[in-house]
Amino acid sequence: MRLSMRALVPVVLLGSLPGPIAAQDLGPTGPIPYDIVESWAKPFAGEGFAFGGNSGVYAESPDRIIVLQRGETRLPDPVPAEFDGWAGPLWNVLSGRGRTWQNCIYVLDRDGNLIEVWDQWDYLFEGSDGPGPHRIRVSPYDPERRIWIVHETAHQIFVLSNDGKELLRTFGEKDVSGTDETHFGLPQDVAFLPDGRVLIADGYENSRVVVLDANWNYLTEFGRPGDGPGEFQIVHSIAMAPGGRILVADRDNRRIQMFSQSDYSYMGEIPTGALALDIIVSGNRVFVSDVGPPRLRQFDLRGTRSIRGMRRAKTLPTGSVRCTRSQWTRRATSTPPTIRTAGSRSSSRSPTPIRTCWWASRTSRGDVAVHRILTSV
């Protein structure tokens, strides 16, 4: 069953709103205000190898952080002088140069020390001619805390037991893309609803969100290629928000679209002005990582304002992570964008002090906050 957004509800036409909003007009920006935790994750690769680029992190507790990486990188011989423990300064790890599909999933404690390596699952990624694993997610509503791994390149999604010992389910057929009920086209993300439904961002080839029921059977889907309401150009991330809303990162259309959790109808959108990569929701605050330039943006769902922009410093070492508690100041020259919804009104709010953590780092209290962005007042 495939739902047409145009058939569900009247929508706000983009042409009736102001013209494209440039990235520099999307509200206050500034240098990312994190304190660098140098070499937080302790290297454990064998001689001649290094981390291969982390694509996902899940912090179950301060002392159990599960990391998904795109294999390890085989270093050149001799090792260049600029090598500082990470392959990033040598070349873009996404290119696949030197990649070996080993130690793809591992577990760290709060100090970045290795606890476990789940190398029994390396075979799931072997032979991949591409970036490989893309996301690691766990449903907050699942008492068993099962672990979902999105393997973009192979068009598959895996579900592991929380202890990593069992492969419970495989969705998709390895290296076979498709648009039917059992295949994907470079899937990017998964999200979860309180009633057990699972949403799959599918994805890089397919312009749709696939919905599974509480028993993980195909239920429906919504979306199609295009740039109108309910249409996508690369579904890159998905998240839940207050008010029964589903947020979908419509990457190449440079926006976050909002849909109803009940009938998947279009509810509005947030223009990002850049390629939206990932979404994290904390209350009514939505954090979006994007590129052009690489940065993190914060939006307020209660009003219509973008209240923060954080640009990643060029000097940030590959693999480093940051965390802060800070007060941001709005620039007088900034013009925040409007979150487009039916009947919404503009609302101006001052930034509030928050603690923001990106990837995995230690806060001032020594706790670990992890996965792109996690905030608390």
N, C-alpha and C positions, 0 to 999 in steps of 0.2 A: 504494500500500500504506500503510495507516494502522495504527500499533501502539497497542494499548490497554495503558496502564500497569498497570491492575488485573489483567490477564491474565499479566503477566510474572513478578512476584515478590511475596511477602508484604511488606507495608509497615507502618511504625509509625504507628498511628492517632493523629492529632493530638489527639483527644479524651482519650487516655490520658495526655497530658502536661500539665504545668502550664498554667494559663490564659494569655490573651494577655499578652505582655510589653510594657509601655509603653516609649515611646522613651527616657524618662529613666532606665530601668532597664537599658539595654543597655551597661553597663560604664563605664569612666572617660571623661570628656569634658573638653574644655578649649578655649580659643581656638586657632584654627588657627595653628601656630607658624612661619609662613612670613615671609620678608622680601620685601616688595613690590618688584618690578622695575617702576618707573613707566614706562609707555608703551614697553614693550619692543618691541612690534611697531610699526614706524614707519608712520604713515598714508601711503597712496599714492593714495587716492581723489581724483577730480577735484573742483574747486570745487563746493560745494553738496551733496557726498555724504560719507558716513562708513561705517565698517565696519557690516555688517548683522547681526552676531551669529555667532560661530564655533561650529560644531556638531561639528567633528572636527579632530584634529591627528595627523599621523604624522611622527615624527622618524626619517628614514632614517640620518642622520648629524648631528653637531653643526652642520654647515654646509648641511644640506638638510632643512628642516622644511616639510612640505606641509600646508597649511591648507585646510579646507573651511568656507565661510561661506554663510549664507542670504542671498546677494545683498548689495547695498549699500543704505544708507538715504538717501533723498533728504531733505535737511534743510529745515526751514521757513524762510521768508524774511520777516522777519529771523531770524537764528539766535538762539535764546534765550541769555541770559547764562550759564545753567548748563551749556551744552554745553562739554565738556572734551576733545573729540576722539573721543568714543564716543557712540553713539546711546542707550545704556542709560539714562543719567540723564534722558533726555527722555521715553521711554516703553518699554514692553516690546516688544522687536523681534519677538517671536513673534507679536504681534498682526497683523503685516504692514503696519503703517502706514508709508508712505513707501518700501516695499520696491521695489527694482528688481533684476531678475535679471541682474546683471553682476558680473564678477570673482569668481565663486563658488569658484574654486580658484586658489590662489597659493602661491608657494614663498618662504621666508625663509632667511636665514643665521643664524648664532649670535647676531648683534647685532640681529636683528629687521629687517634691511634686505631690501627686496624683491629677489628674484632673477628670478622669472618670474611671469607671470600666464597661466593657461591659459583665456583667455576664449573660445577656440574651442569650449568645452564649455558655455558659458552657455545655449545653446539647449536643452540637455537639461532645464533647470529652468524655462524660460520658460512662463508661463501657469499656474504652480502656484498654487492658491488654498489656501495652507497653509504650514506651516513649511519645506517643501522638503527639501533634503539633510540627512541625519541622522547618518551615520557615514562615516569613511574608515578602511579596514583593509588590511593587507598580511600575507599568510601568511608566518610565519617559515620555512616549509618550501619555499617557492617560489623556485627559483634565479633566476627572471626578475623577482621582486619586483613582480609585477603589483598594481595598485591597485584596490581594490574600493570603490565609492561606493554607499551606500544612500540612495536617494531615496524617503523615506517617503511624501510626499504623492502622488506619481504611481504608487505601488505597483511601483517598479522598482529594479533593482540593475544598476550598470554596472561593467565591468572595463576599466581603461585600462592601456596599456603604462606601464612605469616612467618613461619620459621624458615621458609625457603627450601623446604625438603621435598615438596610435592608440586608437580605441574598439574593443576586442577582442570584447566580448560584452555583450548586453543581456538581462536576465532580467525577465520580466513585461511586461504590456501597459500603455502609458501611460494613466493615469486610469481603468483598469479593474481593479477588485478582484475576487478570487475565491478559492475554496478548492481548486481542482484542482491538477494537477501543474505548470502553467505560469503560474499567477497568484498574487499575494500580496494581503494586506490590511493596508496600511500597515506594511511591514517595518521593523525597527528596527536590526538588527545582523547581522554575519556572524562566524564563527569557523572555525578550520581544524584538521584533524587531521593527524598525521604521514604517514598513508597517502594523503593527497590529498583526502579527503572534506571537504566544505564544509557547515557548519551555518548555517542562516538563521533568525534570530529573527523569526517571522511570527505575530503581532507585536501591533499595536495593535487590529486588528479580529479577526484569526484567533488562536486560542490554541494554537499549534503551533510545533514546530521542524521545518523541512524539511531533509532530508539529501540532498546531491548526491554522486555518486561522484567518483572522481578525474578523470573526463572531463567533469565538470560536468553530468551527466545526473541527472534525478530518481531517487533511490534508495528513499527511504522518508520517513516523518514520524512524530512522536510528540507526544502531548499533546492535550488537549481542554479546553473551558471548564469551570471549576469551582474548588473550593478544596481538593480532596483531593490526595493524593500523585499526581504525574504530571499534574495539572490546572493550568491557568493562567488568570490574569486579567491580560492584557497581558504578553507576552513582550518585555521591553525591552532586554535585553543577554544576551550569552552569552560564555563563556570556557572555556579548558581549564585543568585543574589536575593536579598529580601524582597518581599512583595510578589513572590511566585514567579520570578523572572529568570530566564536562561540568557546568559551573555555569551555571544559567539564572536570570536575574533575573525572578522572578514578581512584577511590580511591585505591582499592586493587592492581591495577597495578602500583601504585605510580607514577602517571604522570598526566599532563594536556594535553589533546588532543585538536587540533585546526581544525575547519571545516569551510568551506565556507558558508556564509549566503545565497547564491543564490541557490546552489545545494547540500549542505551538504556534499561535498566531503572533504576527508582528506587533511589537509594542513601541518601537522607536529605535534610536541609534545614538551612539557617541562618536563623532568624527575625531579621529586621532591624528590625521595629517601625516602619518608615517605608517610603516609596515608593522602592524600589531602582531606580536609574537606570542605573548602569554598573558593570562588574566588571573589575578588573585583578588578575592573579595574579602574584606574585613568590615563587617557591618554594612554601612551605607557607603563605604569608601571602596573604590575600585582602582587597583593598581594594574597598569599595563606596561609591559616591556616592549620597546619597539626599536627600530633602527632607522637611521637617517636624521640625526646621528644616533648611535646607541644610547638609550636612556630609559628611565622609568618615569611614568606619568601617573598622577593620582587624580581621580575624578570623584565628585560627590553625587551620589544617586538621589539624594534628597532635593537637590537644587539643580542648577544647570551649569555649574562652574568646574573648570579644571583648576585645582588649587595648588598643584605642585608639578614641577618638572625637574628631573634630576639627570644630568648628563654624566656619562661614565668618563672618568679621567683617562686620557690616553696612556698615562703612566701606570694604570692599574695592572699589576702582574697577572699573567694568565693563571687561573686557578685561585687567586686571592678572593676573599670575600669580605663584606663590610657590614657594619651594624652601627646604628646611631640612635640617639634621642635628641631631637633638635627642634628649634623653632624656625620656621621659614617666614620670610618677609615677601609680601606681594610687591612686584614692580609696578610703578605707576603707569608705565608705558605698555603693559601687557593687555591683551584683549582675549580673555578666555573664551572657548567655544561654547556653543549651546548644545546641551544634550537634547536631542530631538524626540519629543514624545507628544502624543495627542493631549492638548490641554495643559502642558507643563508651563511653568513660569520661571523666569530667571530669578535666581536667589544668590546673593553675594554673602560669602562666609569667610571669616579670617582663618588662616591655617591654625591647627592646633598642635601642641607638642606631641610627637609620637615616637615610638621606637620602630625603626624599619630595618629589616635584615634581608640581605640578598644572598642567595645560595646558602652557605653554612658558615656561621661565625659565632664568636662568643660575645655576649652582651656584657655590659659593665658588671652584671651580677654573676657572670660566669656561665649563664645558661646558653644553650645552643638554640638559635632560631634559624630556620632553614626553609628553602625552596622559593627561590626568586624573591618574594616579598612576604613578610609576615609582620603585622603591625599590632600594637596594643597601646591604648591611651595610658 
